[in-house]
Amino acid sequence: MASTTSQTGQTSQTGQISQTDFAAAAARGSDERDGHTITGNTTTTTRRQQMTGSTNDESLTIDVDDDGVIIVHGDIDMAGGPVLEAAMLRREDLDRDVTTGAQPLVIDLDDVSFIDSSGLRSLLGASRRARGRGTDVVLRRVGPEVARLLDITGTTSQFVIGSHRG
């Protein structure tokens, strides 16, 4: 059964979630063990999880596929950064629970058209945590928008670039 909560207060199955709750959940990571996730807009299904954060007409959507790859769609900005952060923390928690060895965190950025410093902060935080566990963050299908930001900031070496958008 899917449940949805919107930032405008439209609620189904999960109760109303305020922006304060959203920010707090993103800061600590989301907990889905009860089948619900605290994010801006949330849909939880048994096979795929989708998280959305939005401001005005811009949004970020994150899917987690069956292999645990985080697939990002849209802009990673001030509004989307916490949504991405929550998805990465959730994936890291699941990997700790089900594996004995450190697994790389794979993030597919094929559909990312914009990333700002808050998005970079989220990615760098995940990289720092991964290195602490003895593994890496793999950025897959990196577009020119993300590659340019990593190059300008000198942070490309903090990630394994699995592939470029082509």
TORLUM-888535 format. One record per residue (C-alpha): residue in three letters; residue number from 1; x, z, y. Coordinates in Angstrom, 2 decimals. Each point is the difference from the previous one (the first is absolute). Example, Ala and Ser with C-alpha at 12.3 -4.5 7.8 and 13.67 -1.06 7.14 Angstrom:
REM TORLUM-888535
ALA; 1; 12.30; 7.80; -4.50 .
SER; 2; 1.37; -0.66; 3.44 .
//
This chain:
REM TORLUM-888535
MET; 1; 0.00; 0.00; 0.00 .
ALA; 2; 1.40; -0.98; 3.39 .
SER; 3; -0.26; 2.11; 3.11 .
THR; 4; 0.42; -1.05; 3.60 .
THR; 5; 0.58; 1.91; 3.22 .
SER; 6; 0.31; -1.78; 3.32 .
GLN; 7; 1.58; 1.18; 3.23 .
THR; 8; -3.33; -0.55; 1.76 .
GLY; 9; -1.65; 2.75; -2.02 .
GLN; 10; -1.79; -2.21; -2.55 .
THR; 11; 0.38; 1.94; -3.21 .
SER; 12; -0.73; -0.53; -3.67 .
GLN; 13; 0.96; 2.42; -2.78 .
THR; 14; 2.95; 1.68; 1.76 .
GLY; 15; -1.20; 1.85; 3.12 .
GLN; 16; 1.06; -0.68; 3.57 .
ILE; 17; 3.72; -0.20; 0.72 .
SER; 18; 1.22; 0.54; 3.54 .
GLN; 19; 3.03; -1.63; 1.64 .
THR; 20; 1.70; 3.42; -0.14 .
ASP; 21; -0.60; 0.21; -3.76 .
PHE; 22; 1.26; -3.57; -0.33 .
ALA; 23; 3.24; 0.78; 1.84 .
ALA; 24; 0.51; 3.21; -1.99 .
ALA; 25; -0.58; -1.83; -3.29 .
ALA; 26; 2.46; -2.70; 0.95 .
ALA; 27; 2.60; 2.59; 0.96 .
ARG; 28; -0.23; 1.76; -3.35 .
GLY; 29; -0.95; -3.00; -2.13 .
SER; 30; -3.38; -0.52; -1.55 .
ASP; 31; -1.30; 1.68; -3.11 .
GLU; 32; -2.06; -2.19; -2.29 .
ARG; 33; -0.08; 2.16; -3.08 .
ASP; 34; -3.67; 0.72; 0.64 .
GLY; 35; -0.70; -3.71; 0.45 .
HIS; 36; -0.05; 0.06; 3.81 .
THR; 37; 2.60; -0.86; 2.60 .
ILE; 38; 0.08; 1.18; 3.59 .
THR; 39; 0.77; -3.00; 2.20 .
GLY; 40; -1.74; -1.82; 2.82 .
ASN; 41; -2.22; -2.14; -2.22 .
THR; 42; 0.30; 0.53; -3.72 .
THR; 43; -1.16; -1.78; -3.09 .
THR; 44; 1.08; 1.40; -3.34 .
THR; 45; -0.58; -1.86; -3.24 .
THR; 46; 1.25; 0.58; -3.50 .
ARG; 47; 2.42; -2.97; 0.00 .
ARG; 48; 0.92; -0.58; 3.63 .
GLN; 49; 0.16; 2.18; 3.03 .
GLN; 50; -0.54; -1.40; 3.47 .
MET; 51; 0.72; 1.92; 3.20 .
THR; 52; -0.78; -1.17; 3.51 .
GLY; 53; 0.81; 1.30; 3.45 .
SER; 54; -1.23; -1.79; 3.07 .
THR; 55; -0.07; -0.03; 3.77 .
ASN; 56; -2.21; -2.50; 1.78 .
ASP; 57; 0.28; -3.33; -1.86 .
GLU; 58; 3.40; 0.64; -1.56 .
SER; 59; 0.39; 1.57; -3.42 .
LEU; 60; 2.30; 0.70; -2.88 .
THR; 61; -1.18; -0.18; -3.57 .
ILE; 62; 1.98; 1.22; -2.96 .
ASP; 63; -0.63; -0.85; -3.63 .
VAL; 64; 1.82; 1.61; -2.89 .
ASP; 65; 0.12; -2.30; -3.00 .
ASP; 66; 0.02; 1.01; -3.66 .
ASP; 67; 3.83; 0.04; 0.00 .
GLY; 68; 0.10; 2.41; 2.96 .
VAL; 69; 1.14; -2.61; 2.54 .
ILE; 70; -1.24; 0.86; 3.49 .
ILE; 71; -1.38; -3.21; 1.53 .
VAL; 72; -0.30; 0.14; 3.79 .
HIS; 73; -2.33; -2.25; 2.03 .
GLY; 74; -0.02; -0.08; 3.80 .
ASP; 75; 1.86; 1.83; 2.74 .
ILE; 76; 2.19; 3.04; -0.64 .
ASP; 77; -0.35; 1.70; 3.36 .
MET; 78; -0.98; 3.40; 1.42 .
ALA; 79; -3.37; -0.14; -1.74 .
GLY; 80; 1.24; -1.53; -3.25 .
GLY; 81; 3.22; 2.00; -0.39 .
PRO; 82; -1.76; 3.17; -1.21 .
VAL; 83; -2.07; -2.02; -2.48 .
LEU; 84; 3.17; -1.56; -1.44 .
GLU; 85; 1.69; 3.41; -0.03 .
ALA; 86; -2.89; 1.51; -1.98 .
ALA; 87; 0.10; -2.85; -2.53 .
MET; 88; 3.76; 0.33; -0.49 .
LEU; 89; -0.18; 3.79; -0.42 .
ARG; 90; -2.83; -0.41; -2.51 .
ARG; 91; 2.03; -2.54; -2.00 .
GLU; 92; 3.05; 2.29; 0.06 .
ASP; 93; -2.11; 2.94; -1.24 .
LEU; 94; -1.43; -2.07; -2.85 .
ASP; 95; 3.45; -1.21; -1.01 .
ARG; 96; 1.25; 3.59; -0.13 .
ASP; 97; -2.95; 1.01; -2.17 .
VAL; 98; 0.27; -2.79; -2.60 .
THR; 99; 3.68; -0.88; -0.29 .
THR; 100; 3.16; 1.80; -0.83 .
GLY; 101; 2.28; -2.49; 1.73 .
ALA; 102; -0.06; -0.97; 3.64 .
GLN; 103; -2.02; -3.17; 0.58 .
PRO; 104; 0.51; -2.24; 3.04 .
LEU; 105; -2.83; -0.12; 2.50 .
VAL; 106; -1.00; -3.68; 0.32 .
ILE; 107; -1.77; -1.12; 3.18 .
ASP; 108; -1.34; -3.55; 0.33 .
LEU; 109; 0.02; -1.08; 3.66 .
ASP; 110; -1.16; -3.61; -0.44 .
ASP; 111; -3.05; 0.48; 2.22 .
VAL; 112; 1.65; 2.09; 2.75 .
SER; 113; -0.08; -1.79; 3.33 .
PHE; 114; 1.24; 2.85; 2.23 .
ILE; 115; 2.02; 3.19; -0.37 .
ASP; 116; 1.00; 2.45; 2.74 .
SER; 117; 2.21; 3.07; 0.14 .
SER; 118; -2.65; 2.25; -1.57 .
GLY; 119; -0.21; -2.36; -2.98 .
LEU; 120; 3.78; -0.05; -0.25 .
ARG; 121; 0.02; 3.81; 0.11 .
SER; 122; -2.38; 0.09; -2.98 .
LEU; 123; 2.16; -2.42; -1.98 .
LEU; 124; 3.22; 1.87; 0.84 .
GLY; 125; -1.59; 3.31; -1.04 .
ALA; 126; -0.90; -1.50; -3.36 .
SER; 127; 3.55; -1.34; -0.37 .
ARG; 128; 1.48; 3.42; 0.78 .
ARG; 129; -2.26; 1.67; -2.58 .
ALA; 130; 0.78; -2.68; -2.60 .
ARG; 131; 3.74; 0.40; 0.45 .
GLY; 132; -0.45; 3.74; -0.44 .
ARG; 133; -1.58; -0.76; -3.38 .
GLY; 134; 2.81; -2.42; -0.90 .
THR; 135; -1.97; -3.21; 0.46 .
ASP; 136; -0.90; -2.56; 2.67 .
VAL; 137; -2.84; -1.51; 1.99 .
VAL; 138; -0.33; -3.69; -0.88 .
LEU; 139; -1.54; -2.17; 2.70 .
ARG; 140; -1.50; -3.08; -1.59 .
ARG; 141; -1.00; -3.27; 1.76 .
VAL; 142; 1.41; 1.12; 3.34 .
GLY; 143; -1.11; -2.21; 2.88 .
PRO; 144; 1.95; -0.84; 3.14 .
GLU; 145; -1.82; 2.71; 1.98 .
VAL; 146; 1.26; 2.79; -2.25 .
ALA; 147; 3.43; -1.59; -0.59 .
ARG; 148; 0.59; -0.28; 3.75 .
LEU; 149; -0.88; 3.66; 0.62 .
LEU; 150; 2.28; 1.15; -2.83 .
ASP; 151; 2.81; -2.20; 1.34 .
ILE; 152; -0.37; 1.10; 3.64 .
THR; 153; -0.07; 3.68; -0.96 .
GLY; 154; 2.85; -0.29; -2.53 .
THR; 155; -2.14; 1.49; -2.77 .
THR; 156; -0.02; -2.88; -2.51 .
SER; 157; 2.49; 1.87; -2.19 .
GLN; 158; -2.48; 2.85; -0.47 .
PHE; 159; -2.10; -2.23; -2.26 .
VAL; 160; 0.33; -2.39; -2.90 .
ILE; 161; -1.41; -3.32; 1.18 .
GLY; 162; -1.62; -1.40; -3.14 .
SER; 163; -1.03; -3.30; 1.54 .
HIS; 164; -0.88; -1.70; 3.24 .
ARG; 165; -3.29; -1.65; 0.81 .
GLY; 166; 0.44; -3.66; -0.66 .
//
